[in-house]
Amino acid sequence: GAVVSQHPSWVICKSGTSVKIECRSLDFQATTMFWYRQFPKQSLMLMATSNEGSKATYEQGVEKDKFLINHASLTLSTLTVTSAHPEDSSFYICSASSGTSSYNEQFFGPGTRLTVL
Amino acid sequence: AQSVTQPDIHITVSEGASLELRCNYSYGATPYLFWYVQSPGQGLQLLLKYFSGDTLVQGIKGFEAEFKRSQSSFNLRKPSVHWSDAAEYFCAVGASSGYSTLTFGKGTMLLVSP
C-alpha cells in the first residue's frame, strides 16, 4: 500500500503555544486527506477532511480556528493546534486518499502524540 | 447516521487457536465495511474490505470476514493466531454512495498468550 508519514511522531509543548503537525503522502497524490484524533482506549474520531487547494470541512464540534488545516499540495497537509491547552493532548492521526468516497482506500500515517503541559 | 459497535474491548487467545472479533454496524443501506489493524508505532493497516458481491472476503495475513446483512455484522476471523497478531483491531463503516467518511468502532485489543 501507499506510504503516509507524519512529523513529528511526538511533541511536548507548553500551554498557549501552537504546534504544527505535517502529514505527507510519499508515493501517491492525495487529493483528500483526513485528520483524526484518538483518545486512549477510544476510537478514531474524524476531525476534518481536506481536499487539495480548498478549505477543510470540519466535523461538528471541532473548532476550526483552533485546529487549522492546510492542504496546499497533493502530498502535504498540515494540522496546526493553536494556543494549545492540556485538554488538546491526544494522538493525532492523518490519512490520505485519492478520492472522497469511502470506496477510495485511506492510507494512514503512524500518528503524532501531542502532550501539552 | 452510520455507527459501529465492537462489543469486546479485550480478547485473549492462545497462540494457534482460532479468533473471531465481532463487529456490528448501523447503516440504512448496504455499507462499505472495513477491518484495520493498529500496531504501536505503525499506522492503521487495512486488513480487508467489503463493498459488494461475495459476503466472505479474504484479507491479508490470513484474515477473513463475513458480511451478514440479517445480523448487521461483519466479524473478523482467523483460523490460527500467531503471536505477531497481537494488536488493536478496528472495524469501520463507510457510506456506499456519494461523499463519505469512515466511522470507526472503539477497537478490540487482541492479546495472544503462549
Boltz contact constraints between the chains, C-beta under 6 A:
constraints:
  - contact:
      token1: [A, 43]
      token2: [B, 104]
      max_distance: 6.0
  - contact:
      token1: [A, 43]
      token2: [B, 105]
      max_distance: 6.0
  - contact:
      token1: [A, 43]
      token2: [B, 106]
      max_distance: 6.0
  - contact:
      token1: [A, 44]
      token2: [B, 104]
      max_distance: 6.0
  - contact:
      token1: [A, 46]
      token2: [B, 101]
      max_distance: 6.0
  - contact:
      token1: [A, 100]
      token2: [B, 99]
      max_distance: 6.0
  - contact:
      token1: [A, 101]
      token2: [B, 100]
      max_distance: 6.0
  - contact:
      token1: [A, 102]
      token2: [B, 32]
      max_distance: 6.0
  - contact:
      token1: [A, 102]
      token2: [B, 94]
      max_distance: 6.0
  - contact:
      token1: [A, 102]
      token2: [B, 100]
      max_distance: 6.0
  - contact:
      token1: [A, 102]
      token2: [B, 102]
      max_distance: 6.0
  - contact:
      token1: [A, 108]
      token2: [B, 43]
      max_distance: 6.0
  - contact:
      token1: [A, 108]
      token2: [B, 44]
      max_distance: 6.0
  - contact:
      token1: [A, 109]
      token2: [B, 43]
      max_distance: 6.0
  - contact:
      token1: [A, 110]
      token2: [B, 42]
      max_distance: 6.0
  - contact:
      token1: [A, 110]
      token2: [B, 43]
      max_distance: 6.0
